[in-house]
Amino acid sequence: MRVLIPEDEISKRVELVAGQIARAYEGQPLTIVGVLTGCLVFLADLIRRLDLPLRIALVQASSYRGATTQGGELHIQDDLLPDLKGRHILLIDDILDTGRTMKHLVDHLRGLGTASVRTAVLLRKKGRQEVAIEPDFVGFEIPNEFVVGYGLDYDDEFRNLPFIGVLDRPA
């Protein structure tokens, strides 16, 4: 495994992104909606740097294959969400890859009657985006490589690494 982004660079960038978010919301009440499970480390570090009135909620988005759903269809499990009507929402995810998940979640959250929905991602992968969506806050732009660590996983492993590493996927 090769280290792409060391722990100290991540910490500095999270601090910078937190400052951008704080200025954008200027003390307004905020509900942060984290996309499980990859966002957890980023979410935890980010909220400790925000001096805003905020709530935290979680949502899970996953693609299922099988007889009951079409392959690749995105399923949103939002039963952990509180009432978001009239709230300013910041949707946080670990990585923007194709953009499909983020676009679908933004549309879903807007459909719940939110006051606004903005997005933040730790990583934005270059060359993979299929859906036109621009995150409002981005930690790092990275090349099209398979990355793990700082919440990102391969087969539910490596999330606990304090850095972002490039993993050579098994064939």
C-alpha positions in Angstrom: 0.0 0.0 0.0 1.2 3.5 -0.9 0.3 6.5 1.3 -1.5 9.1 -0.9 -2.5 11.6 1.8 -0.7 11.5 5.2 -2.5 12.0 8.5 -1.1 15.5 9.1 -2.3 16.7 5.7 -5.8 15.3 6.3 -5.9 17.1 9.7 -4.9 20.5 8.1 -7.4 20.1 5.3 -10.3 19.1 7.6 -9.6 22.3 9.6 -9.7 24.4 6.4 -13.0 22.8 5.2 -14.5 23.3 8.7 -13.6 27.0 8.4 -15.3 27.2 5.0 -18.4 25.5 6.3 -18.6 27.8 9.4 -18.3 30.9 7.1 -21.0 29.5 4.8 -23.5 28.9 7.5 -22.6 32.0 9.7 -24.1 30.6 12.9 -27.3 29.3 11.3 -28.6 26.0 12.8 -27.4 23.1 10.7 -28.2 19.5 10.4 -25.3 17.4 9.2 -26.4 14.2 7.4 -23.6 11.7 7.2 -23.6 8.9 4.6 -22.8 5.6 6.4 -20.3 4.1 6.8 -17.4 5.7 5.1 -18.1 9.2 6.4 -17.7 8.5 10.1 -14.1 9.4 10.6 -14.4 12.6 8.5 -17.7 13.5 10.2 -16.2 13.0 13.7 -13.2 15.2 13.0 -15.2 17.8 11.1 -17.9 18.4 13.7 -15.3 18.9 16.5 -14.0 21.9 14.5 -17.4 23.5 13.9 -18.6 26.1 16.4 -22.2 26.1 15.0 -25.5 25.0 16.5 -25.8 21.6 14.8 -27.6 18.3 14.8 -26.2 15.1 13.4 -28.2 12.5 11.4 -27.1 9.4 9.5 -28.4 7.8 6.3 -27.3 4.7 4.5 -27.3 4.3 0.7 -26.4 1.1 -1.0 -26.9 -0.8 -4.2 -28.6 -4.2 -4.1 -28.6 -6.9 -6.6 -31.1 -9.7 -6.8 -34.6 -10.7 -7.6 -36.3 -7.8 -5.8 -34.4 -4.9 -7.2 -32.6 -4.1 -10.4 -28.8 -4.4 -10.4 -27.2 -1.1 -9.4 -30.4 0.5 -8.1 -29.7 2.8 -5.2 -31.6 2.1 -2.0 -31.8 4.8 0.7 -32.3 3.7 4.2 -33.3 6.9 6.0 -35.1 5.6 9.1 -32.3 7.1 11.2 -33.2 10.6 9.9 -35.1 13.0 12.1 -37.7 15.4 10.7 -35.6 17.6 8.4 -38.4 19.9 7.1 -37.2 23.5 7.1 -33.7 22.6 8.2 -30.4 23.6 6.5 -28.7 20.3 5.6 -25.0 19.6 5.0 -24.7 16.1 3.4 -21.3 14.6 4.1 -19.8 11.7 2.3 -16.3 10.2 2.2 -15.8 10.2 -1.6 -17.4 11.5 -4.8 -16.8 8.9 -7.4 -19.5 8.6 -10.1 -21.8 11.2 -8.4 -24.8 8.9 -8.6 -25.1 8.4 -4.8 -24.7 12.0 -4.0 -27.1 13.2 -6.6 -29.8 10.7 -5.5 -29.3 11.6 -1.8 -29.5 15.4 -2.5 -32.7 14.9 -4.5 -34.1 12.7 -1.7 -33.3 15.2 1.0 -34.7 18.1 -1.0 -37.9 16.1 -1.3 -38.2 16.0 2.5 -38.9 19.8 2.6 -35.5 21.0 3.7 -34.6 24.7 3.6 -31.3 24.0 1.8 -29.0 21.1 1.0 -25.2 21.5 0.5 -22.6 18.8 0.2 -19.2 18.1 1.5 -16.8 15.3 0.5 -13.4 14.4 1.9 -12.3 13.1 -1.6 -13.3 13.8 -5.1 -12.0 11.2 -7.6 -10.9 12.7 -10.9 -12.1 11.1 -14.1 -14.9 8.9 -12.7 -17.9 11.3 -12.4 -20.9 10.3 -14.5 -23.5 12.6 -13.0 -23.3 16.4 -13.0 -23.1 17.4 -9.4 -20.7 19.8 -7.8 -19.9 19.4 -4.1 -19.9 22.6 -2.1 -16.9 21.6 0.0 -14.1 19.3 -1.1 -11.2 18.1 1.0 -8.9 16.7 -1.7 -9.1 15.9 -5.4 -7.4 12.5 -6.0 -6.5 10.5 -9.1 -8.6 7.5 -10.2 -7.0 5.0 -7.9 -8.6 2.7 -5.3 -8.1 4.3 -1.9 -8.7 3.1 1.7 -8.2 4.5 5.2 -9.7 7.4 7.2 -13.1 5.7 6.9 -12.8 4.3 3.4 -12.7 0.5 3.1 -12.0 -2.5 1.0 -14.3 -5.4 2.0 -15.0 -3.6 5.4 -11.3 -3.4 6.2 -8.8 -0.6 6.4 -11.3 2.1 7.7 -9.2 2.6 10.8 -6.0 3.7 9.0 -5.1 7.4 9.9 -4.1 8.2 6.3 -5.5 7.7 2.8 -3.6 4.9 1.0 -3.7 3.5 -2.5 -4.6 -0.2 -2.3 -3.7 -2.6 -5.1 -6.9 -4.5 -5.4 -6.7 -8.3 -5.6 -7.4 -9.6 -9.1 
